[in-house]
Amino acid sequence: CLGTGATSHFLAQDLQARLFRLGLTANAFSDAHFQLVAAATLTSADVIVAISFVGRMPTLLRAVEVGRARGATVIALTQARTPLAELAHVVLPMDVPRDATMLVGTDAYVVQLIAIEVLMILVGLRQGTSLIGRMNDLHHVLCTYGVDREDPSVLHAGWRQMLSSDLGLPEAG
């Protein structure tokens, strides 16, 4: 998962986390050096998902060129008719009305996020029913041990303790 820029970087990290939860090996890189090194290690068994709404970042394009030359399949989340779109085997076009104030506006971000969600659903469907057990196990572990559980006391206990001592308030129990 390659993303250059604030929004694309975040989306690449989000995609990596989602793929990881589905049991797939994935990494997210926004640094030009790491993108290039990662691309140089790919084979025809690998996939690059390049995320760039603008689709013209030279360092990202170079990494995609290297990965493609090594046989990797390239999926691009970008605007149609960009240099990145031209390099991709599969383009998920992110064409939204131009934002009056920002190069990558909220509409672009939301459309890319929705595309990632749809992509995850399609990947999950390809994995079949074995994914249900994996997701149930993951949910159980997070609800039992993680901060994602309904009882927020694990997460909030530290905040309560810190605020109580800083403000001189009695600790909540």
Helices and strands as residue ranges (DSSP letters): E 2-3, H 6-21, H 32-40, E 47-51, H 58-69, E 73-78, H 83-87, E 90-93, H 106-127, H 130-145, H 153-167
